[in-house]
């Protein structure tokens, strides 16, 4: 499809397709508008108060802290596992990505159980005279848990970007006497800014929409307040009004991102396929690098999985529902796989429009496409229930409706990764193909898509990993009798059977490990 040209009109077919995608993503926002529009005075009262201002500050502050820490963790791991001779780089990349599969509410409960004031660590230290550990609740606990289970989003996008970077500039810089650290800071890092920004945006939006971790960690954020308003006060209008305010915050974050991205275009000046990367020798820094990766994996993966394994062993003698695990795993794979495929195809439309035809209209459609990700899953699910009952009754409580909801909710994950990939592809390559007589679809199929394949795969993988662990939308929209691993975990843990819930949680990790291993092992250059 066409080369980047600010102000150039996009093809009508591309614009129409993008508009349809935006309509799908806007369904939750339309639902909120209908609810708020029915009682405008009550909605205004819920929005214009000091409590709302406090929620904005707390939620945005948490999102900023988690995003900054996630970048500090993900970027070094991505570089170490793609550009250096660190032993076991592919295994480290897979292990460092796996925490993304653990649902935030499960991760939060695991950390409370392990590190809380009355957790397992305190029991071990009690013979030494330690009666109580410092509280993990509040901002610190929410920041820790969300950072550990969201930094892999940035890791995936940055690794995909590193695979696409042509190493010629790095080799030239090292030939001129620059150290590996100087080369990374002056050559590699500037080229990674689009991917870092895209991954950071997804993390920030996820934090704004998260409910499980902030609730267990007792941190007052938008989503927790929305849930309390809706369930405790039965105030649908007040909850919808707060959700509208959350959408406004999201649009503000997206505005800052699009302004920054307009200055981020780092692609090779020459077309063609990049050469294989020559690994940077770590030398005496090899062991500190391994220690860094090992520490992150230990805290973010080994510790929570260890608790899960302990619970699973404790529950082996009980009826843990093992007979239905295979069926539930199949349901999770079906829902996650189809959602990933649909979301990737739709995200390509938005990403191509925004990157190759930048303008007010394309930016507006992109911002609308992001709104579903910033809303709690329960709001997205209720919006689809409203749509199904009022507009498409045959789709209500169908598998198709579930896929539509998951796609609308997680579409931005694919848009961010694919958009970052397109930013690194020189428009001159596409111009050359168009000059040889190929049409827009032919150029995309033979030139753009192969070069952006790493970003497309990363986006689809991110959607898959989030879809298989999504809980509220699946609980509300899944067909009768359709249970996934996520709903099985929820059913077991909410009834107090944490040992039984540990088994499907471990199976969920096993389901996600193979695609993650294949993804982190890719070396598709662009």
JOHU-V134283 format. One record per run of one state. SS is the DSSP state (helix for helix, strand for strand, loop for the rest). FROM is the first residue (numbers start at 1). TO is the last residue. If there is no record, write none. Layout:
ss:SS from:FROM to:TO
ss:SS from:FROM to:TO
This chain:
ss:loop from:1 to:11
ss:helix from:12 to:38
ss:loop from:39 to:39
ss:helix from:40 to:47
ss:loop from:48 to:49
ss:helix from:50 to:83
ss:strand from:84 to:84
ss:loop from:85 to:88
ss:helix from:89 to:101
ss:loop from:102 to:103
ss:helix from:104 to:115
ss:loop from:116 to:119
ss:helix from:120 to:128
ss:loop from:129 to:138
ss:helix from:139 to:164
ss:loop from:165 to:167
ss:helix from:168 to:175
ss:loop from:176 to:179
ss:helix from:180 to:209
ss:loop from:210 to:211
ss:helix from:212 to:216
ss:loop from:217 to:221
ss:helix from:222 to:231
ss:loop from:232 to:235
ss:helix from:236 to:261
ss:loop from:262 to:279
ss:strand from:280 to:280
ss:loop from:281 to:282
ss:helix from:283 to:314
ss:loop from:315 to:321
ss:helix from:322 to:356
ss:loop from:357 to:359
ss:helix from:360 to:374
ss:loop from:375 to:376
ss:helix from:377 to:390
ss:loop from:391 to:392
ss:helix from:393 to:395
ss:loop from:396 to:398
ss:helix from:399 to:423
ss:loop from:424 to:426
ss:helix from:427 to:435
ss:loop from:436 to:439
ss:helix from:440 to:451
ss:loop from:452 to:452
ss:helix from:453 to:469
ss:loop from:470 to:471
ss:helix from:472 to:477
ss:loop from:478 to:484
ss:helix from:485 to:494
ss:loop from:495 to:497
ss:helix from:498 to:520
ss:loop from:521 to:526
